[in-house]
Amino acid sequence: MINFFRTLGYQNGIVYRVVIYVLPIVVFIFIGCKQVPKSNPPIEIDKNVAAANAFIDAFYSFNPNKLQDVLVFAEESQPAILYYQGWAEGGNYEVINRAPVQVKNDSMLVCPVTVKDDLIGALELASNVTDTFHIKVINGRILSVDTSSNDPELYHEAKVWVQENRPELIEGPCEGIWVGGPTPGDCVRAMVQGYSEFMAIKKDTQ
């Protein structure tokens, strides 16, 4: 082929120069295009964000059937998240601020939700707690959900006190806690009672 172009070039100097200078550019552009990294198109990101928002809507609807529907592809997450929904309902979680969904990468989204609840109320704290849902979504399908929270140190102190000093208060109601136990509402209400007792003793010793 090179010989052909060279022959053609001798016959037509213009064609020869065009081929020599243009051919490497065409090859470079072709190789460069082949190396462009793949990324999810905006429409898929939009679907993932919509799925994450649908999850938050379902969670705070306190309707377990609706929540289970959005978790149909996240079977491993269902026991803990459905339990947490029952806990949140029993603890009278009230949404104070629902931040926009944060897109961490093509499949991981983060949803921070600040709530007012009976547990923090029992600790007589003026601040509220932010629960953060870490949601893995691919093509609009939720595959897993994990949670984290910025609970204050007093919360953890009260929890340990209840476990050590009032175990009979929580043993029955909190059976299967965080793994799909049958009475999350009774569990959180028992914890609220324990937190109130903790605070009463704490104030008496001050």
JOFENCOR-V260408 format. One record per backbone hydrogen bond with DSSP energy under -1.0 kcal/mol. CO is the residue of the C=O (numbers start at 0). NH is the residue of the N-H. E is the energy in kcal/mol with one decimal. If there is no record, write none. Layout:
# JOFENCOR-V260408
co=CO nh=NH e=E
co=CO nh=NH e=E
This chain:
# JOFENCOR-V260408
co=0 nh=4 e=-2.4
co=1 nh=5 e=-2.8
co=2 nh=6 e=-2.7
co=3 nh=7 e=-2.7
co=4 nh=8 e=-2.5
co=5 nh=9 e=-2.3
co=6 nh=10 e=-1.8
co=7 nh=11 e=-2.2
co=11 nh=15 e=-2.0
co=12 nh=16 e=-2.0
co=13 nh=17 e=-2.2
co=14 nh=18 e=-2.3
co=15 nh=19 e=-2.3
co=16 nh=20 e=-2.1
co=17 nh=21 e=-2.5
co=18 nh=22 e=-2.1
co=21 nh=25 e=-2.2
co=22 nh=26 e=-2.2
co=23 nh=27 e=-2.4
co=24 nh=28 e=-2.5
co=25 nh=29 e=-2.3
co=26 nh=30 e=-2.4
co=27 nh=31 e=-2.7
co=28 nh=32 e=-2.3
co=29 nh=33 e=-1.6
co=30 nh=34 e=-1.0
co=32 nh=35 e=-1.1
co=40 nh=43 e=-1.1
co=40 nh=44 e=-1.6
co=41 nh=45 e=-2.6
co=42 nh=46 e=-1.6
co=43 nh=47 e=-2.2
co=44 nh=48 e=-2.5
co=45 nh=49 e=-2.4
co=46 nh=50 e=-2.0
co=47 nh=51 e=-2.2
co=48 nh=52 e=-2.5
co=49 nh=53 e=-2.0
co=50 nh=54 e=-1.9
co=51 nh=55 e=-2.1
co=52 nh=56 e=-2.4
co=53 nh=57 e=-2.3
co=54 nh=58 e=-3.0
co=55 nh=59 e=-2.2
co=58 nh=61 e=-1.2
co=62 nh=66 e=-2.1
co=63 nh=67 e=-2.6
co=64 nh=68 e=-1.7
co=65 nh=69 e=-1.3
co=68 nh=71 e=-1.0
co=70 nh=73 e=-1.9
co=76 nh=80 e=-2.3
co=77 nh=81 e=-2.9
co=78 nh=82 e=-1.7
co=79 nh=83 e=-2.4
co=80 nh=84 e=-2.0
co=81 nh=85 e=-1.8
co=82 nh=86 e=-2.4
co=83 nh=87 e=-3.0
co=84 nh=88 e=-2.3
co=85 nh=89 e=-2.4
co=86 nh=90 e=-2.1
co=87 nh=92 e=-2.7
co=88 nh=91 e=-1.4
co=90 nh=117 e=-2.6
co=93 nh=115 e=-2.5
co=96 nh=113 e=-3.0
co=101 nh=109 e=-2.6
co=106 nh=136 e=-3.2
co=107 nh=103 e=-2.2
co=107 nh=104 e=-1.4
co=108 nh=134 e=-3.1
co=109 nh=101 e=-3.0
co=110 nh=132 e=-2.3
co=111 nh=98 e=-1.7
co=112 nh=130 e=-2.9
co=113 nh=95 e=-3.2
co=113 nh=96 e=-1.7
co=114 nh=128 e=-1.5
co=115 nh=93 e=-2.5
co=116 nh=120 e=-1.7
co=117 nh=121 e=-2.5
co=118 nh=122 e=-1.1
co=119 nh=124 e=-1.8
co=120 nh=123 e=-1.4
co=128 nh=114 e=-3.0
co=129 nh=149 e=-1.3
co=130 nh=112 e=-3.3
co=131 nh=147 e=-1.8
co=132 nh=110 e=-2.5
co=133 nh=145 e=-2.2
co=134 nh=108 e=-2.8
co=135 nh=142 e=-3.2
co=135 nh=143 e=-1.1
co=137 nh=140 e=-1.8
co=140 nh=137 e=-2.2
co=143 nh=135 e=-2.4
co=145 nh=133 e=-3.4
co=147 nh=131 e=-3.2
co=151 nh=155 e=-1.2
co=152 nh=156 e=-2.2
co=153 nh=157 e=-2.5
co=154 nh=158 e=-2.1
co=155 nh=159 e=-2.1
co=156 nh=160 e=-1.9
co=157 nh=161 e=-2.4
co=158 nh=162 e=-2.2
co=159 nh=163 e=-2.1
co=160 nh=164 e=-2.9
co=161 nh=165 e=-2.3
co=165 nh=168 e=-1.4
co=166 nh=170 e=-2.1
co=169 nh=173 e=-2.6
co=171 nh=174 e=-1.5
co=173 nh=176 e=-1.5
co=175 nh=178 e=-1.8
co=175 nh=180 e=-2.1
co=182 nh=186 e=-2.0
co=183 nh=187 e=-2.4
co=184 nh=188 e=-1.9
co=185 nh=189 e=-2.0
co=186 nh=190 e=-2.1
co=187 nh=191 e=-2.3
co=188 nh=192 e=-2.0
co=189 nh=193 e=-2.3
co=190 nh=194 e=-2.9
co=191 nh=195 e=-2.1
co=192 nh=196 e=-2.1
co=193 nh=197 e=-2.5
co=194 nh=198 e=-2.3
co=195 nh=199 e=-2.1
co=196 nh=200 e=-2.2
co=197 nh=201 e=-2.4
co=198 nh=202 e=-2.5
co=199 nh=203 e=-1.6
co=200 nh=204 e=-1.5
